[in-house]
Structures are given as C-alpha cells and as structure tokens.
Amino acid sequence: MGKRRAPELYRAPFPLYTVRIEPRTGLIITAGGGGASKTGIKNGMHFLSLDLVGGVHSATLLHTHETDTRATMCMCLGGDVIAAGQDANCTLMRFSQHTAKQEKKPAAKDGAGDKGAARKRGRRGQNGEGGGDVAQMKEDSPQLVVEDVGAVQADLSPQDPCVKCVRFSGDLKLLLSGGADGYVRVWEFPSLKEKFSFRAHRDELEDIDISPDSKHIVTVGRDFECSVWSGDQLAVGLCWHENMPQITEKMYRYKSCRFARVEDQKDALRLYTVQIPHKRDRKPPPCYITKWDGWAFLPLLTKPCGNEVISCLSVSDSGTFLGLGTVTGSVAIYIAFSLQKLYYIQESHGIVVTDVTFLPDSPKSAAVKGNNEVVMLSVAVDSRCQVHAVSNRSKYDIIRFIYTYVFLD
C-alpha cells in the first residue's frame, strides 16, 4: 500500500518553488521553473481559481505568465502587485482580472463555434489522475492580464546571485529583499527608490520579515544568526537555546522567521522561528520551533517539531496556526499557542516542500473553506500543489485540547 498523500490540486509542467493566495480575489498564484539551463523546462507563473464542489477542493488554471529564462524562487503579494525573486533581481508585476463577455456571433457553416473563449483546465481527481489536460470552453470566463511594472537588482553576488526572500511591509510602503550576498535592501514602494541597505549576515540570507508597525526587521542567515534590526541598526541578536545547556553554539542554525498577531489579543504580537540541525547525522536530532514576544523579543516557548529537516514556515492570518514543510516532503500544521502538532502527513510530496500558505481570512476564501477549521496549500519540487484541510473539531475535542495543553502543559 502506497504512502498517504494529501489531495492534489494542480500539477505544473515545471518545479514549483512558491505559492500565495490573493485575499481579495481568492486567486492561487504559484511559480517556479527550470531556470536558465537549457533543459527544456519552462519558467512561469500560474494563476488558479480555487473551488469547493461537493466538499472537495479543486483548482482551475486561469492564466499562464511565462518568465523567460528566470525561475521565480520566492514571492510576496502587495495588493495587485507581485514581487518575485528571480536570479539577481526582484521583479514586480501587476495583475488584473475582469470578465470578458462573449458577443453573440452567427454560427459558422461548418458548425464550429467561437474559438475566442477562454480555456478552462479540467479538474484533476484527488489522486491527480485523469482530466488534467482536458480543455473545456467556458463563457464569461475571468480574463487575467499580467504586466511588468519594474525590477530592481536585489543581490550583488559576483557568482550565482540569487534573491532568497522578499517581503512587503503591512502598509505597503516598503519592499524588503534579501539575497545570497547577505545584504538586506529596503525599497520605497511603489517608486522602487532604495531607502537603505545593510549587510545583515556574513553568509546568505534564509528569511526576512518586518513587524506590523514597520519598526523592526528580523533576518535569518546561514551564519547561525537571527537578528532584529531597527532601520539599518542592529537592535538585538536572538538566542533561542540560552536555557538549553545540551545544545552547543553551532549545533543548530535558524531557518525561518515570521511575525504573527495573536487571536483575540489586539495588542499582542508574536515572532516564530524555526531552528534546524547544522549537520546531517545518521540519527538526526529534532528541529525546534520557538515562540517569542514580538515586542520584547524574549523567548516564550520552545518545542521540538520532529526529526525531518524543516524547509519552510507559514503562519495563518489569525495567528492561530503554523504550517511547516520538510526537505523529505512531509507537511504539518501546528497550534501556534501551544506549538502542538495538529496535522501531519509524512512524505506527502516525497521531495522537498518549497512553500506553504494558508487560505486567507477573507470573504472570498470563506466560501471555499467549507466545513474546515483551517486549509493550507503546499508546493514542492515535484511540480504538485496539494491541499491540506483540518475539519472543525467538536466541542469535546476543544475541551480535551484545552485541558491537555493548558492545564497539563
């Protein structure tokens, strides 16, 4: 019997590296590619609609935007603008969606209909088989237009430049980028005028985030450091294991960082970081998640999250859930409050999970959430986009959860 896998939403013709969901429209935007190498693997960005039919999630390809020789390795959304890390550049694209009404035309003598209608990709079954390449004709289909609106050189590495992470500030006035050269570059948006830049790490950046008030930037580098910056000045270097004497200084390195609000606590703020072993051992030690006070940057809770090396982290809009992907293809969802595992599928992708994202808290997404407490998407190098849903828990489950993780923890 084969391994358990999550339902497959979509399979692209190239490796997928990043996925986002636009809250207002509910569009799934996923991207990747084969890069500049002449392997015949294209580079592109796919726009999908997400539907819930009979309690089953399905995706429809609405538009394909080719990115020439540039594979998109990371991405963030600022309204209708996409900031994409592509080689040494951060490329900005604006997308717009409208409904194109089909004019009634006389039927052709040979019986052929109008070929100007948009093509709708047939939905795949949950096992990913069948129907994937069947093109259907759909009247009044949403039309998408994608246009390039600018680009900035965001990595100056002399060899193999690569933008590793991009992030918009909450007020959409700033765009942050981090690359293989260890520098953080902050751009004014939408003018793309460089506001300031500084070397944050001695090695390449792994992740970056900015606080909701835009006063602090948190960076993660491969040099074992996780740093908090006020502008371009170092505010504090984080140390997650100061109360764990069994962990030596360079036994672990930081992998990811994310700010998150706290549900039902308006003024509270959390920062979550993931720590992974620096060396691969035959018997690998566990990875860890740490929850920090997002204002004082003091550690509140640290817990192990399995022996598979974590590859990516995401936080739900409400701050209630954490999503993790691993280098071995596993996917997990954790309760942010207690750092307890809620959902897990081992090797659902079977190869490195490159990105995960939650369904946003928006009216458009609520319609396709269904009878689920949380819905998350994952993408991987295997070109698949999968959906992970956790059904609403009963009152008994909630009471048991509170008793176990609040009173007994």
TAFENFEN-V710984 format. One line per field, one symbol per residue. ss: DSSP state (H for helix, E for strand, C for the rest). phi: phi as a letter, one per 40 degrees, with the letter a starting at -180 (. if undefined). psi: psi as a letter, one per 30 degrees, with the letter a starting at -180 (. if undefined). A space follows every 10 residues. Layout:
BEGIN
ss = ???
phi = ???
psi = ???
END
This chain:
BEGIN
ss = CCCCCCCEEE ECCCCEEEEE ECCCCCCEEE EEECCCCCCC CCEEEEEEEE EEECCEEEEE EEEEEECCCC CEEEEEEECC EEEEEECCEE EEEEEEEEEC CCCCCCCCCC CCCCCCCCEE ECCCCCCCCC CCCCEEECCC CEEEEEEEEE EEECCCCCCC CCEEEEEECC CCCEEEEEEC CCEEEEEECC CCCEEEEEEC CCCCEEEEEE CCCCCCEEEE ECCCCEEEEE CCEEEEECCC CCCCCCCCCC CEEEEEEEEE EECCEEEEEE EEEEEEECCC CCCCCCCEEE EEECCCCCEE EEEECCCCCE EEEEECCCCC EEEEEECCCC EEEEECCCCE EEEEECCCCC CCEEEEEECC CCHHHHHHHC CEEEEEEEEE CCCEEEEEEE ECCCHHHHHH HHHHHHHCC
phi = .cccbcdcca bccadbbaaa bccccgccbb aiicgcccbg ccbabbbbcb bbbggbcabb ccabbcbfcb cccaaabbgc bbbbcbfcbb cbbbbbbacc ccccbccccc gccccccccb cccccccgbg gcbccbcbcf ccbbbbbcbi abcbabccbf caccabaccc cgcbbbabbc cgcbbbbcbc cgcccaaacc acbccbaaab cdcgcbbbbb bccgbbbbbb gbbccaccbc bcbbccbcdb cbbcbaaaca cbdgbdccab bbbbbbccbc bcbccccbbb bbccbcfbcb abacbgcccc bababcdcgc bbbbbbccgc babbcccbfc cbaabcfccg adccabaccc cadccdcbcg cbcabbbbba ccgcbbbbbb cdccdccccc cccccbcbc
psi = kllkllkkek klglkkflkl kjeefgkkjk lbagafkiff klklkkkkkk ljjhgkklkk kekkjkhbgj kjflklkibg kkjkjjbflj kkkkkkklkj kkkklkkleg fkakgflkkk kkkllfggkk ffgjklkklh kkkkkkkkfl kkjgkgkfkh kkjfkkkkle ggfkkkkkaf fgkkkkkkkg fgkkellljf lfalkelklk leggfkkkkk lgggkjkkkj bgkkekkkjf gfgiffjleh ellkelkklk lkkgjefkkl kklkklkekj leiklllkkk klkfefhkke kkklhlfkkk flklklefge kkkkllfggl klklkeefhk kekkjkheff lkkflkklkl ileefefgea hkekkkkkll fggkjlkjkj lkkleeeeee eeeefeef.
END
